[in-house]
Amino acid sequence: MKKFLVILLTLAMAMSLAACGGGEEPAAEGGEPVVLTGVGEGFGGDITVEVTLEGETITNVEVVEHSESDGISDPAIEEVPAAIVAANSTDVDTVSGATYTSDGIIEAVNAALESAE
């Protein structure tokens, strides 16, 4: 009888611990990546970006379409998305000489993030 009671209590404790466990991970802490698209105004026209979010973390920013001047806008197109990912924020510096392009990328990322809300 004691053996049966010990087994029964052990099973009851195991089931209660299992009931207290996990479940789905909240979106703010991780989960499936979400790709959002946003558009901002650059010097030469619209700048379209894709922003990848994992929870509340910006993991990638890619300029997918633009009409900016080649050469002049290249530093902004390379540096601003990387800075946004590193800072996990659009509160980053613009690139000197490509301010309109930098601002357009930041505007596009903000538009993408707003669409997630």
N, CA, C and O atoms as CSV, one atom per row, in Angstrom:
chain,resi,resn,atom,element,x,y,z
A,1,MET,N,N,0.819,-1.191,0.000
A,1,MET,CA,C,0.000,0.000,0.000
A,1,MET,C,C,0.870,1.265,0.000
A,1,MET,O,O,0.558,2.231,-0.697
A,2,LYS,N,N,1.959,1.261,0.780
A,2,LYS,CA,C,2.848,2.422,0.816
A,2,LYS,C,C,3.476,2.656,-0.550
A,2,LYS,O,O,3.616,3.795,-0.994
A,3,LYS,N,N,3.846,1.580,-1.202
A,3,LYS,CA,C,4.476,1.684,-2.515
A,3,LYS,C,C,3.505,2.322,-3.510
A,3,LYS,O,O,3.900,3.177,-4.304
A,4,PHE,N,N,2.259,1.917,-3.470
A,4,PHE,CA,C,1.233,2.475,-4.349
A,4,PHE,C,C,1.034,3.964,-4.072
A,4,PHE,O,O,0.888,4.752,-5.006
A,5,LEU,N,N,1.028,4.349,-2.815
A,5,LEU,CA,C,0.850,5.754,-2.423
A,5,LEU,C,C,2.040,6.601,-2.883
A,5,LEU,O,O,1.848,7.721,-3.356
A,6,VAL,N,N,3.252,6.087,-2.752
A,6,VAL,CA,C,4.448,6.800,-3.194
A,6,VAL,C,C,4.404,7.012,-4.702
A,6,VAL,O,O,4.703,8.105,-5.184
A,7,ILE,N,N,4.036,5.979,-5.448
A,7,ILE,CA,C,3.941,6.086,-6.908
A,7,ILE,C,C,2.864,7.103,-7.290
A,7,ILE,O,O,3.070,7.927,-8.182
A,8,LEU,N,N,1.732,7.041,-6.621
A,8,LEU,CA,C,0.635,7.965,-6.906
A,8,LEU,C,C,1.046,9.414,-6.620
A,8,LEU,O,O,0.747,10.307,-7.412
A,9,LEU,N,N,1.718,9.649,-5.510
A,9,LEU,CA,C,2.170,11.006,-5.178
A,9,LEU,C,C,3.239,11.493,-6.159
A,9,LEU,O,O,3.252,12.666,-6.533
A,10,THR,N,N,4.130,10.598,-6.573
A,10,THR,CA,C,5.165,10.952,-7.541
A,10,THR,C,C,4.537,11.354,-8.866
A,10,THR,O,O,4.938,12.349,-9.470
A,11,LEU,N,N,3.567,10.595,-9.314
A,11,LEU,CA,C,2.865,10.938,-10.558
A,11,LEU,C,C,2.123,12.267,-10.439
A,11,LEU,O,O,2.114,13.067,-11.374
A,12,ALA,N,N,1.509,12.491,-9.297
A,12,ALA,CA,C,0.779,13.744,-9.086
A,12,ALA,C,C,1.731,14.931,-9.126
A,12,ALA,O,O,1.402,15.965,-9.708
A,13,MET,N,N,2.913,14.799,-8.512
A,13,MET,CA,C,3.887,15.890,-8.536
A,13,MET,C,C,4.416,16.117,-9.947
A,13,MET,O,O,4.574,17.260,-10.376
A,14,ALA,N,N,4.689,15.040,-10.667
A,14,ALA,CA,C,5.192,15.170,-12.038
A,14,ALA,C,C,4.175,15.867,-12.925
A,14,ALA,O,O,4.531,16.712,-13.747
A,15,MET,N,N,2.907,15.510,-12.757
A,15,MET,CA,C,1.856,16.140,-13.573
A,15,MET,C,C,1.687,17.609,-13.210
A,15,MET,O,O,1.444,18.439,-14.086
A,16,SER,N,N,1.812,17.938,-11.924
A,16,SER,CA,C,1.661,19.345,-11.540
A,16,SER,C,C,2.830,20.180,-12.051
A,16,SER,O,O,2.638,21.336,-12.428
A,17,LEU,N,N,4.036,19.619,-12.072
A,17,LEU,CA,C,5.181,20.335,-12.641
A,17,LEU,C,C,5.021,20.515,-14.138
A,17,LEU,O,O,5.372,21.568,-14.670
A,18,ALA,N,N,4.511,19.532,-14.813
A,18,ALA,CA,C,4.292,19.631,-16.259
A,18,ALA,C,C,3.244,20.692,-16.564
A,18,ALA,O,O,3.356,21.401,-17.564
A,19,ALA,N,N,2.240,20.807,-15.727
A,19,ALA,CA,C,1.189,21.802,-15.943
A,19,ALA,C,C,1.710,23.222,-15.752
A,19,ALA,O,O,1.184,24.156,-16.357
A,20,CYS,N,N,2.725,23.396,-14.929
A,20,CYS,CA,C,3.300,24.716,-14.685
A,20,CYS,C,C,4.296,25.117,-15.757
A,20,CYS,O,O,4.694,26.280,-15.819
A,21,GLY,N,N,4.699,24.202,-16.583
A,21,GLY,CA,C,5.742,24.461,-17.569
A,21,GLY,C,C,5.269,25.295,-18.727
A,21,GLY,O,O,4.111,25.706,-18.808
A,22,GLY,N,N,6.214,25.534,-19.629
A,22,GLY,CA,C,6.218,26.289,-20.864
A,22,GLY,C,C,4.927,26.718,-21.492
A,22,GLY,O,O,4.188,27.494,-20.886
A,23,GLY,N,N,4.634,26.277,-22.613
A,23,GLY,CA,C,3.615,26.861,-23.449
A,23,GLY,C,C,4.327,27.594,-24.560
A,23,GLY,O,O,5.524,27.398,-24.770
A,24,GLU,N,N,3.615,28.424,-25.264
A,24,GLU,CA,C,4.234,29.151,-26.372
A,24,GLU,C,C,5.023,30.343,-25.862
A,24,GLU,O,O,4.646,30.993,-24.887
A,25,GLU,N,N,6.115,30.610,-26.537
A,25,GLU,CA,C,6.967,31.726,-26.180
A,25,GLU,C,C,6.308,33.020,-26.644
A,25,GLU,O,O,5.849,33.093,-27.784
A,26,PRO,N,N,6.247,34.043,-25.790
A,26,PRO,CA,C,5.642,35.306,-26.208
A,26,PRO,C,C,6.406,35.923,-27.372
A,26,PRO,O,O,7.616,35.734,-27.500
A,27,ALA,N,N,5.703,36.655,-28.211
A,27,ALA,CA,C,6.321,37.262,-29.393
A,27,ALA,C,C,7.439,38.229,-29.004
A,27,ALA,O,O,8.413,38.374,-29.743
A,28,ALA,N,N,7.309,38.887,-27.856
A,28,ALA,CA,C,8.313,39.867,-27.460
A,28,ALA,C,C,9.660,39.223,-27.129
A,28,ALA,O,O,10.694,39.889,-27.176
A,29,GLU,N,N,9.651,37.950,-26.799
A,29,GLU,CA,C,10.887,37.298,-26.419
A,29,GLU,C,C,11.473,36.460,-27.539
A,29,GLU,O,O,12.550,35.891,-27.361
A,30,GLY,N,N,10.840,36.360,-28.639
A,30,GLY,CA,C,11.362,35.538,-29.730
A,30,GLY,C,C,10.221,35.050,-30.585
A,30,GLY,O,O,9.196,35.721,-30.701
A,31,GLY,N,N,10.383,33.909,-31.175
A,31,GLY,CA,C,9.343,33.361,-32.013
A,31,GLY,C,C,9.754,33.408,-33.460
A,31,GLY,O,O,10.926,33.599,-33.783
A,32,GLU,N,N,8.794,33.234,-34.317
A,32,GLU,CA,C,9.051,33.203,-35.748
A,32,GLU,C,C,9.426,34.594,-36.264
A,32,GLU,O,O,8.822,35.589,-35.863
A,33,PRO,N,N,10.414,34.663,-37.147
A,33,PRO,CA,C,10.754,35.959,-37.747
A,33,PRO,C,C,9.608,36.480,-38.617
A,33,PRO,O,O,8.908,35.711,-39.276
A,34,VAL,N,N,9.437,37.777,-38.603
A,34,VAL,CA,C,8.411,38.446,-39.401
A,34,VAL,C,C,9.119,39.455,-40.298
A,34,VAL,O,O,9.951,40.231,-39.829
A,35,VAL,N,N,8.790,39.443,-41.584
A,35,VAL,CA,C,9.381,40.395,-42.530
A,35,VAL,C,C,8.335,41.445,-42.865
A,35,VAL,O,O,7.241,41.126,-43.331
A,36,LEU,N,N,8.685,42.699,-42.623
A,36,LEU,CA,C,7.780,43.829,-42.863
A,36,LEU,C,C,8.368,44.713,-43.950
A,36,LEU,O,O,9.588,44.810,-44.086
A,37,THR,N,N,7.511,45.350,-44.716
A,37,THR,CA,C,7.950,46.241,-45.788
A,37,THR,C,C,7.524,47.661,-45.464
A,37,THR,O,O,6.420,47.902,-44.975
A,38,GLY,N,N,8.425,48.602,-45.748
A,38,GLY,CA,C,8.120,50.013,-45.536
A,38,GLY,C,C,8.719,50.848,-46.648
A,38,GLY,O,O,9.676,50.444,-47.309
A,39,VAL,N,N,8.132,52.030,-46.843
A,39,VAL,CA,C,8.578,52.938,-47.904
A,39,VAL,C,C,8.851,54.307,-47.287
A,39,VAL,O,O,8.077,54.810,-46.473
A,40,GLY,N,N,9.971,54.892,-47.696
A,40,GLY,CA,C,10.338,56.239,-47.273
A,40,GLY,C,C,10.758,57.050,-48.482
A,40,GLY,O,O,10.992,56.503,-49.560
A,41,GLU,N,N,10.851,58.349,-48.299
A,41,GLU,CA,C,11.201,59.257,-49.402
A,41,GLU,C,C,12.678,59.616,-49.346
A,41,GLU,O,O,13.139,60.217,-48.376
A,42,GLY,N,N,13.415,59.249,-50.378
A,42,GLY,CA,C,14.828,59.606,-50.489
A,42,GLY,C,C,15.007,60.800,-51.407
A,42,GLY,O,O,14.031,61.465,-51.756
A,43,PHE,N,N,16.227,61.078,-51.799
A,43,PHE,CA,C,16.517,62.197,-52.689
A,43,PHE,C,C,15.969,61.944,-54.093
A,43,PHE,O,O,15.449,62.859,-54.732
A,44,GLY,N,N,16.084,60.705,-54.573
A,44,GLY,CA,C,15.658,60.370,-55.929
A,44,GLY,C,C,14.289,59.753,-56.027
A,44,GLY,O,O,13.864,59.384,-57.122
A,45,GLY,N,N,13.585,59.626,-54.930
A,45,GLY,CA,C,12.250,59.009,-54.948
A,45,GLY,C,C,12.080,58.050,-53.782
A,45,GLY,O,O,12.752,58.162,-52.757
A,46,ASP,N,N,11.168,57.106,-53.962
A,46,ASP,CA,C,10.847,56.165,-52.894
A,46,ASP,C,C,11.993,55.183,-52.640
A,46,ASP,O,O,12.689,54.752,-53.558
A,47,ILE,N,N,12.159,54.850,-51.361
A,47,ILE,CA,C,13.093,53.819,-50.927
A,47,ILE,C,C,12.256,52.759,-50.221
A,47,ILE,O,O,11.540,53.057,-49.265
A,48,THR,N,N,12.352,51.523,-50.697
A,48,THR,CA,C,11.600,50.419,-50.107
A,48,THR,C,C,12.571,49.529,-49.331
A,48,THR,O,O,13.627,49.147,-49.837
A,49,VAL,N,N,12.193,49.207,-48.094
A,49,VAL,CA,C,13.024,48.338,-47.262
A,49,VAL,C,C,12.208,47.149,-46.777
A,49,VAL,O,O,10.982,47.207,-46.688
A,50,GLU,N,N,12.914,46.078,-46.468
A,50,GLU,CA,C,12.335,44.941,-45.772
A,50,GLU,C,C,13.030,44.845,-44.424
A,50,GLU,O,O,14.258,44.825,-44.340
A,51,VAL,N,N,12.224,44.787,-43.372
A,51,VAL,CA,C,12.731,44.722,-42.002
A,51,VAL,C,C,12.333,43.368,-41.428
A,51,VAL,O,O,11.158,42.998,-41.446
A,52,THR,N,N,13.310,42.637,-40.922
A,52,THR,CA,C,13.033,41.356,-40.282
A,52,THR,C,C,13.040,41.557,-38.776
A,52,THR,O,O,14.005,42.055,-38.196
A,53,LEU,N,N,11.925,41.152,-38.154
A,53,LEU,CA,C,11.773,41.237,-36.701
A,53,LEU,C,C,11.669,39.842,-36.120
A,53,LEU,O,O,10.982,38.978,-36.664
A,54,GLU,N,N,12.352,39.632,-35.017
A,54,GLU,CA,C,12.167,38.425,-34.214
A,54,GLU,C,C,11.772,38.915,-32.837
A,54,GLU,O,O,12.613,39.344,-32.048
A,55,GLY,N,N,10.483,38.844,-32.559
A,55,GLY,CA,C,9.962,39.456,-31.339
A,55,GLY,C,C,10.032,40.954,-31.506
A,55,GLY,O,O,9.449,41.509,-32.438
A,56,GLU,N,N,10.738,41.611,-30.613
A,56,GLU,CA,C,10.921,43.063,-30.703
A,56,GLU,C,C,12.332,43.426,-31.153
A,56,GLU,O,O,12.751,44.577,-31.034
A,57,THR,N,N,13.054,42.450,-31.664
A,57,THR,CA,C,14.432,42.673,-32.088
A,57,THR,C,C,14.514,42.784,-33.607
A,57,THR,O,O,14.027,41.915,-34.330
A,58,ILE,N,N,15.128,43.851,-34.077
A,58,ILE,CA,C,15.372,44.028,-35.512
A,58,ILE,C,C,16.604,43.206,-35.855
A,58,ILE,O,O,17.702,43.497,-35.383
A,59,THR,N,N,16.420,42.175,-36.681
A,59,THR,CA,C,17.545,41.293,-37.007
A,59,THR,C,C,18.114,41.550,-38.391
A,59,THR,O,O,19.230,41.127,-38.690
A,60,ASN,N,N,17.351,42.246,-39.249
A,60,ASN,CA,C,17.859,42.542,-40.590
A,60,ASN,C,C,17.078,43.704,-41.191
A,60,ASN,O,O,15.865,43.813,-41.012
A,61,VAL,N,N,17.785,44.561,-41.898
A,61,VAL,CA,C,17.181,45.638,-42.683
A,61,VAL,C,C,17.840,45.588,-44.050
A,61,VAL,O,O,19.065,45.630,-44.166
A,62,GLU,N,N,17.020,45.499,-45.076
A,62,GLU,CA,C,17.551,45.429,-46.438
A,62,GLU,C,C,16.821,46.418,-47.331
A,62,GLU,O,O,15.591,46.432,-47.383
A,63,VAL,N,N,17.586,47.243,-48.031
A,63,VAL,CA,C,17.009,48.139,-49.026
A,63,VAL,C,C,16.759,47.292,-50.267
A,63,VAL,O,O,17.698,46.774,-50.872
A,64,VAL,N,N,15.484,47.152,-50.646
A,64,VAL,CA,C,15.154,46.277,-51.770
A,64,VAL,C,C,14.878,47.032,-53.065
A,64,VAL,O,O,14.919,46.451,-54.150
A,65,GLU,N,N,14.594,48.334,-52.947
A,65,GLU,CA,C,14.333,49.128,-54.151
A,65,GLU,C,C,14.584,50.598,-53.852
A,65,GLU,O,O,14.198,51.106,-52.799
A,66,HIS,N,N,15.238,51.274,-54.792
A,66,HIS,CA,C,15.473,52.706,-54.632
A,66,HIS,C,C,15.804,53.315,-55.984
A,66,HIS,O,O,16.117,52.611,-56.944
A,67,SER,N,N,15.727,54.644,-56.036
A,67,SER,CA,C,16.084,55.408,-57.234
A,67,SER,C,C,17.163,56.426,-56.911
A,67,SER,O,O,17.251,57.476,-57.548
A,68,GLU,N,N,17.980,56.113,-55.922
A,68,GLU,CA,C,19.023,57.031,-55.477
A,68,GLU,C,C,20.215,56.987,-56.434
A,68,GLU,O,O,20.376,56.032,-57.193
A,69,SER,N,N,21.035,58.012,-56.391
A,69,SER,CA,C,22.213,58.109,-57.251
A,69,SER,C,C,23.264,57.086,-56.829
A,69,SER,O,O,23.702,57.067,-55.679
A,70,ASP,N,N,23.660,56.237,-57.776
A,70,ASP,CA,C,24.711,55.263,-57.490
A,70,ASP,C,C,25.981,55.999,-57.089
A,70,ASP,O,O,26.275,57.082,-57.594
A,71,GLY,N,N,26.709,55.407,-56.192
A,71,GLY,CA,C,27.951,56.007,-55.727
A,71,GLY,C,C,27.726,56.930,-54.550
A,71,GLY,O,O,28.331,56.755,-53.492
A,72,ILE,N,N,26.860,57.908,-54.725
A,72,ILE,CA,C,26.598,58.881,-53.652
A,72,ILE,C,C,25.793,58.229,-52.527
A,72,ILE,O,O,26.075,58.445,-51.348
A,73,SER,N,N,24.791,57.431,-52.895
A,73,SER,CA,C,23.912,56.842,-51.892
A,73,SER,C,C,24.444,55.527,-51.320
A,73,SER,O,O,23.952,55.048,-50.298
A,74,ASP,N,N,25.450,54.946,-51.980
A,74,ASP,CA,C,25.933,53.623,-51.561
A,74,ASP,C,C,26.342,53.543,-50.087
A,74,ASP,O,O,25.978,52.577,-49.416
A,75,PRO,N,N,27.085,54.520,-49.560
A,75,PRO,CA,C,27.449,54.417,-48.135
A,75,PRO,C,C,26.228,54.379,-47.210
A,75,PRO,O,O,26.214,53.639,-46.226
A,76,ALA,N,N,25.210,55.175,-47.528
A,76,ALA,CA,C,24.004,55.185,-46.690
A,76,ALA,C,C,23.263,53.857,-46.791
A,76,ALA,O,O,22.766,53.343,-45.789
A,77,ILE,N,N,23.188,53.307,-47.989
A,77,ILE,CA,C,22.474,52.044,-48.198
A,77,ILE,C,C,23.177,50.892,-47.487
A,77,ILE,O,O,22.531,49.916,-47.104
A,78,GLU,N,N,24.483,50.995,-47.308
A,78,GLU,CA,C,25.232,49.962,-46.594
A,78,GLU,C,C,25.253,50.207,-45.083
A,78,GLU,O,O,25.049,49.281,-44.297
A,79,GLU,N,N,25.499,51.453,-44.683
A,79,GLU,CA,C,25.756,51.737,-43.280
A,79,GLU,C,C,24.510,51.932,-42.418
A,79,GLU,O,O,24.476,51.466,-41.279
A,80,VAL,N,N,23.494,52.604,-42.933
A,80,VAL,CA,C,22.318,52.916,-42.111
A,80,VAL,C,C,21.564,51.643,-41.706
A,80,VAL,O,O,21.235,51.498,-40.529
A,81,PRO,N,N,21.274,50.714,-42.631
A,81,PRO,CA,C,20.602,49.480,-42.188
A,81,PRO,C,C,21.416,48.711,-41.141
A,81,PRO,O,O,20.847,48.187,-40.183
A,82,ALA,N,N,22.732,48.639,-41.314
A,82,ALA,CA,C,23.575,47.938,-40.337
A,82,ALA,C,C,23.530,48.634,-38.976
A,82,ALA,O,O,23.511,47.972,-37.938
A,83,ALA,N,N,23.513,49.957,-38.981
A,83,ALA,CA,C,23.445,50.710,-37.720
A,83,ALA,C,C,22.105,50.495,-37.027
A,83,ALA,O,O,22.047,50.397,-35.801
A,84,ILE,N,N,21.033,50.422,-37.804
A,84,ILE,CA,C,19.703,50.194,-37.232
A,84,ILE,C,C,19.656,48.826,-36.560
A,84,ILE,O,O,19.128,48.693,-35.456
A,85,VAL,N,N,20.204,47.812,-37.220
A,85,VAL,CA,C,20.230,46.466,-36.634
A,85,VAL,C,C,21.075,46.466,-35.364
A,85,VAL,O,O,20.663,45.905,-34.348
A,86,ALA,N,N,22.244,47.083,-35.409
A,86,ALA,CA,C,23.136,47.112,-34.246
A,86,ALA,C,C,22.498,47.826,-33.055
A,86,ALA,O,O,22.662,47.405,-31.910
A,87,ALA,N,N,21.767,48.910,-33.333
A,87,ALA,CA,C,21.143,49.693,-32.261
A,87,ALA,C,C,19.761,49.166,-31.880
A,87,ALA,O,O,19.211,49.543,-30.845
A,88,ASN,N,N,19.201,48.287,-32.726
A,88,ASN,CA,C,17.818,47.823,-32.573
A,88,ASN,C,C,16.875,49.019,-32.458
A,88,ASN,O,O,15.913,49.013,-31.690
A,89,SER,N,N,17.189,50.043,-33.250
A,89,SER,CA,C,16.447,51.293,-33.199
A,89,SER,C,C,16.727,52.090,-34.470
A,89,SER,O,O,17.745,51.891,-35.133
A,90,THR,N,N,15.812,52.990,-34.794
A,90,THR,CA,C,16.050,53.887,-35.925
A,90,THR,C,C,16.683,55.196,-35.474
A,90,THR,O,O,16.860,56.114,-36.275
A,91,ASP,N,N,17.019,55.281,-34.217
A,91,ASP,CA,C,17.688,56.468,-33.684
A,91,ASP,C,C,19.191,56.329,-33.936
A,91,ASP,O,O,19.982,56.102,-33.020
A,92,VAL,N,N,19.554,56.476,-35.222
A,92,VAL,CA,C,20.951,56.321,-35.643
A,92,VAL,C,C,21.383,57.556,-36.419
A,92,VAL,O,O,20.549,58.350,-36.855
A,93,ASP,N,N,22.686,57.711,-36.586
A,93,ASP,CA,C,23.229,58.840,-37.338
A,93,ASP,C,C,23.011,58.643,-38.836
A,93,ASP,O,O,22.960,57.518,-39.334
A,94,THR,N,N,22.885,59.764,-39.538
A,94,THR,CA,C,22.823,59.718,-40.992
A,94,THR,C,C,24.241,59.729,-41.552
A,94,THR,O,O,25.198,60.063,-40.852
A,95,VAL,N,N,24.358,59.361,-42.811
A,95,VAL,CA,C,25.663,59.342,-43.461
A,95,VAL,C,C,25.880,60.687,-44.135
A,95,VAL,O,O,25.050,61.130,-44.929
A,96,SER,N,N,26.985,61.331,-43.823
A,96,SER,CA,C,27.320,62.627,-44.401
A,96,SER,C,C,27.435,62.502,-45.920
A,96,SER,O,O,28.084,61.589,-46.432
A,97,GLY,N,N,26.800,63.427,-46.626
A,97,GLY,CA,C,26.803,63.410,-48.086
A,97,GLY,C,C,25.660,62.613,-48.677
A,97,GLY,O,O,25.395,62.694,-49.877
A,98,ALA,N,N,24.975,61.836,-47.834
A,98,ALA,CA,C,23.825,61.044,-48.291
A,98,ALA,C,C,22.708,61.155,-47.256
A,98,ALA,O,O,22.069,60.169,-46.891
A,99,THR,N,N,22.497,62.381,-46.800
A,99,THR,CA,C,21.530,62.618,-45.735
A,99,THR,C,C,20.112,62.270,-46.155
A,99,THR,O,O,19.383,61.638,-45.390
A,100,TYR,N,N,19.702,62.674,-47.366
A,100,TYR,CA,C,18.340,62.388,-47.818
A,100,TYR,C,C,18.112,60.879,-47.938
A,100,TYR,O,O,17.049,60.372,-47.580
A,101,THR,N,N,19.115,60.176,-48.441
A,101,THR,CA,C,19.006,58.727,-48.547
A,101,THR,C,C,18.931,58.098,-47.162
A,101,THR,O,O,18.113,57.210,-46.921
A,102,SER,N,N,19.784,58.558,-46.255
A,102,SER,CA,C,19.770,58.048,-44.879
A,102,SER,C,C,18.409,58.274,-44.229
A,102,SER,O,O,17.837,57.367,-43.626
A,103,ASP,N,N,17.899,59.501,-44.361
A,103,ASP,CA,C,16.589,59.818,-43.777
A,103,ASP,C,C,15.480,58.982,-44.412
A,103,ASP,O,O,14.546,58.565,-43.726
A,104,GLY,N,N,15.580,58.738,-45.717
A,104,GLY,CA,C,14.574,57.922,-46.401
A,104,GLY,C,C,14.580,56.486,-45.908
A,104,GLY,O,O,13.522,55.876,-45.757
A,105,ILE,N,N,15.760,55.943,-45.658
A,105,ILE,CA,C,15.853,54.577,-45.119
A,105,ILE,C,C,15.258,54.520,-43.722
A,105,ILE,O,O,14.495,53.608,-43.404
A,106,ILE,N,N,15.603,55.488,-42.891
A,106,ILE,CA,C,15.067,55.539,-41.528
A,106,ILE,C,C,13.547,55.673,-41.568
A,106,ILE,O,O,12.842,54.994,-40.821
A,107,GLU,N,N,13.042,56.547,-42.437
A,107,GLU,CA,C,11.592,56.725,-42.588
A,107,GLU,C,C,10.923,55.419,-43.025
A,107,GLU,O,O,9.857,55.064,-42.520
A,108,ALA,N,N,11.549,54.710,-43.959
A,108,ALA,CA,C,10.993,53.452,-44.453
A,108,ALA,C,C,10.961,52.389,-43.362
A,108,ALA,O,O,9.987,51.647,-43.240
A,109,VAL,N,N,12.026,52.318,-42.572
A,109,VAL,CA,C,12.058,51.345,-41.471
A,109,VAL,C,C,10.991,51.695,-40.441
A,109,VAL,O,O,10.302,50.805,-39.942
A,110,ASN,N,N,10.845,52.971,-40.117
A,110,ASN,CA,C,9.788,53.381,-39.179
A,110,ASN,C,C,8.407,53.008,-39.716
A,110,ASN,O,O,7.553,52.552,-38.956
A,111,ALA,N,N,8.183,53.196,-41.005
A,111,ALA,CA,C,6.893,52.832,-41.606
A,111,ALA,C,C,6.661,51.328,-41.508
A,111,ALA,O,O,5.543,50.891,-41.235
A,112,ALA,N,N,7.696,50.539,-41.726
A,112,ALA,CA,C,7.564,49.085,-41.615
A,112,ALA,C,C,7.249,48.696,-40.177
A,112,ALA,O,O,6.379,47.859,-39.934
A,113,LEU,N,N,7.947,49.294,-39.233
A,113,LEU,CA,C,7.709,48.957,-37.817
A,113,LEU,C,C,6.310,49.369,-37.360
A,113,LEU,O,O,5.685,48.672,-36.560
A,114,GLU,N,N,5.819,50.507,-37.870
A,114,GLU,CA,C,4.465,50.941,-37.536
A,114,GLU,C,C,3.422,49.979,-38.065
A,114,GLU,O,O,2.366,49.807,-37.455
A,115,SER,N,N,3.711,49.347,-39.203
A,115,SER,CA,C,2.750,48.404,-39.769
A,115,SER,C,C,2.637,47.143,-38.914
A,115,SER,O,O,1.659,46.404,-39.027
A,116,ALA,N,N,3.623,46.896,-38.068
A,116,ALA,CA,C,3.575,45.723,-37.178
A,116,ALA,C,C,2.653,45.957,-35.993
A,116,ALA,O,O,2.166,45.003,-35.385
A,117,GLU,N,N,2.412,47.202,-35.664
A,117,GLU,CA,C,1.588,47.540,-34.489
A,117,GLU,C,C,0.169,47.412,-34.777
A,117,GLU,O,O,-0.663,47.658,-33.904
